[in-house]
Amino acid sequence: MRTLAVVAACLAATAVGFTHAVINPDVPTSWLLSDLTLAAIALCLRGGGVLAGGLLANAIVAQLCGGVPDFVPLAGRLLSPGDLAIVLGFLPIAYRYSKPVSDESFASDC
């Protein structure tokens, strides 16, 4: 459900900001396939819904617009709403899978 909400939000934001966008036409078929594959993998991870939504949104707009429309300035770069969702989507995954190991787990290994 979260993935669909992210896709819808990214598509809506792209429609609103499209007039100010720079189209990145570098979207070969291999990119599209890897994007969809990564989205499927992200859906299998806990907290991967936002990441998958960003990847799917980029894949959809790339097909509809002949490339990915970038118009959101961030750190000297232009990103698409899908790119922002991808960046933000890594945060919950990184948090979930990078928790420090507690001292108790070392004791149980002995």
MOKA-V419924 format. One record per residue. N is the residue number from 1. SS is DSSP state (a for helix, b for strand, c for the rest). PHI is phi in degrees with one decimal (NA if undefined). OMEGA is omega in degrees with one decimal (999 if undefined). Layout:
n=N ss=SS phi=PHI omega=OMEGA
n=N ss=SS phi=PHI omega=OMEGA
//
This chain:
n=1 ss=c phi=NA omega=179.3
n=2 ss=a phi=-62.9 omega=-179.8
n=3 ss=a phi=-61.7 omega=179.3
n=4 ss=a phi=-64.2 omega=178.0
n=5 ss=a phi=-64.7 omega=178.7
n=6 ss=a phi=-66.1 omega=178.3
n=7 ss=a phi=-59.7 omega=-179.6
n=8 ss=a phi=-62.2 omega=179.2
n=9 ss=a phi=-64.7 omega=179.4
n=10 ss=a phi=-66.4 omega=178.6
n=11 ss=a phi=-66.1 omega=178.3
n=12 ss=a phi=-65.2 omega=179.0
n=13 ss=a phi=-63.8 omega=177.7
n=14 ss=a phi=-65.2 omega=178.9
n=15 ss=a phi=-63.4 omega=-179.9
n=16 ss=a phi=-70.4 omega=-175.0
n=17 ss=a phi=-94.3 omega=-173.3
n=18 ss=a phi=-60.2 omega=-177.1
n=19 ss=a phi=-65.8 omega=-179.9
n=20 ss=a phi=-103.5 omega=-173.7
n=21 ss=c phi=-87.7 omega=169.5
n=22 ss=b phi=-108.3 omega=-177.2
n=23 ss=b phi=-80.6 omega=174.5
n=24 ss=b phi=-92.3 omega=-173.5
n=25 ss=c phi=-80.6 omega=-175.4
n=26 ss=c phi=-79.7 omega=180.0
n=27 ss=c phi=-131.7 omega=177.8
n=28 ss=c phi=-69.2 omega=-179.4
n=29 ss=a phi=-58.6 omega=178.9
n=30 ss=a phi=-63.2 omega=177.5
n=31 ss=a phi=-64.9 omega=-179.5
n=32 ss=a phi=-61.5 omega=179.4
n=33 ss=a phi=-64.6 omega=178.9
n=34 ss=a phi=-68.7 omega=177.5
n=35 ss=a phi=-62.2 omega=179.9
n=36 ss=a phi=-68.4 omega=177.1
n=37 ss=a phi=-64.9 omega=178.3
n=38 ss=a phi=-64.3 omega=176.8
n=39 ss=a phi=-63.4 omega=178.2
n=40 ss=a phi=-63.8 omega=177.7
n=41 ss=a phi=-66.2 omega=-179.5
n=42 ss=a phi=-61.6 omega=178.7
n=43 ss=a phi=-65.4 omega=178.9
n=44 ss=a phi=-82.4 omega=-178.8
n=45 ss=c phi=-90.1 omega=174.3
n=46 ss=c phi=-65.4 omega=-179.6
n=47 ss=c phi=83.1 omega=-176.0
n=48 ss=c phi=-91.0 omega=-176.6
n=49 ss=a phi=-63.5 omega=-179.6
n=50 ss=a phi=-70.0 omega=177.5
n=51 ss=a phi=-60.1 omega=179.3
n=52 ss=a phi=-62.0 omega=178.7
n=53 ss=a phi=-62.2 omega=177.7
n=54 ss=a phi=-64.9 omega=178.7
n=55 ss=a phi=-64.2 omega=179.6
n=56 ss=a phi=-67.1 omega=178.6
n=57 ss=a phi=-61.2 omega=177.7
n=58 ss=a phi=-62.4 omega=179.2
n=59 ss=a phi=-64.8 omega=-179.4
n=60 ss=a phi=-67.6 omega=-177.7
n=61 ss=a phi=-67.1 omega=177.5
n=62 ss=a phi=-62.7 omega=178.6
n=63 ss=a phi=-75.0 omega=-177.8
n=64 ss=a phi=-78.4 omega=-171.9
n=65 ss=a phi=-111.0 omega=-178.1
n=66 ss=c phi=71.3 omega=-179.0
n=67 ss=c phi=151.8 omega=-178.9
n=68 ss=b phi=-95.6 omega=179.3
n=69 ss=b phi=-77.2 omega=179.0
n=70 ss=b phi=-103.8 omega=179.8
n=71 ss=c phi=-152.1 omega=-179.1
n=72 ss=b phi=-97.3 omega=-179.6
n=73 ss=b phi=-75.3 omega=177.0
n=74 ss=b phi=-151.7 omega=176.7
n=75 ss=c phi=54.9 omega=177.4
n=76 ss=c phi=78.9 omega=179.5
n=77 ss=b phi=-124.3 omega=171.7
n=78 ss=b phi=-104.6 omega=-179.3
n=79 ss=b phi=-122.2 omega=173.2
n=80 ss=c phi=-91.8 omega=174.2
n=81 ss=a phi=-58.3 omega=176.2
n=82 ss=a phi=-64.0 omega=176.6
n=83 ss=a phi=-61.4 omega=178.5
n=84 ss=a phi=-63.0 omega=177.9
n=85 ss=a phi=-64.3 omega=177.5
n=86 ss=a phi=-63.8 omega=179.8
n=87 ss=a phi=-60.7 omega=179.6
n=88 ss=a phi=-67.8 omega=-179.8
n=89 ss=a phi=-69.7 omega=176.6
n=90 ss=a phi=-74.1 omega=-176.3
n=91 ss=a phi=-61.2 omega=179.9
n=92 ss=a phi=-65.0 omega=178.6
n=93 ss=a phi=-67.4 omega=178.6
n=94 ss=a phi=-61.1 omega=179.8
n=95 ss=a phi=-65.7 omega=-177.3
n=96 ss=a phi=-65.4 omega=-173.6
n=97 ss=a phi=-100.2 omega=179.4
n=98 ss=c phi=-121.9 omega=177.9
n=99 ss=c phi=-66.6 omega=-179.9
n=100 ss=c phi=-65.9 omega=178.4
n=101 ss=c phi=-78.2 omega=-179.4
n=102 ss=c phi=-78.4 omega=-179.9
n=103 ss=a phi=-62.6 omega=-177.5
n=104 ss=a phi=-63.0 omega=-178.2
n=105 ss=a phi=-66.9 omega=177.0
n=106 ss=a phi=-68.7 omega=179.7
n=107 ss=a phi=-64.8 omega=-178.0
n=108 ss=a phi=-74.4 omega=179.6
n=109 ss=a phi=-79.6 omega=-175.4
n=110 ss=c phi=-79.1 omega=999
//
